[in-house]
């Protein structure tokens, strides 16, 4: 089941989420450790929802809220 992206966090645009995904890969050197993989999966899910909402705003009335695991 995808994470609850509406539960908490800040509203993010698809472009911002895409940049965070790129930054994650760049800083990880192209290899994601397990905690980075989990963050990547959350970011991709949030990006897909934000992208769909931006393409079809009438179909998505709630803002996309990103849920990230707390930093360890």
Residue, then its C-alpha position, 0 to 999 in steps of 0.5 A: x500500500x502506498x504511504x499516506x501522502x495526504x497525512x502530513x508534511x508540506x505541499x510539494x510540486x512535481x518539479x520540486x519532487x523530481x529535483x529531490x529524486x535527482x539530488x538523492x541519486x546524485x548524493x548517493x553516487x547512483x547506489x541507494x542504501x536501504x533507507x535511501x531506497x525507502x525515501x526514493x520510493x516515497x518521493x516517486x509516489x509523491x511525484x506521481x500523485x503531484x504530476x497527475x494533480x498538476x495535469x488534471x487539477x479538477x480530478x484532484x481536489x486535495x493538495x499533495x502532502x509529502x510524508x517523509x520518514x523522520x531523519x535518523 
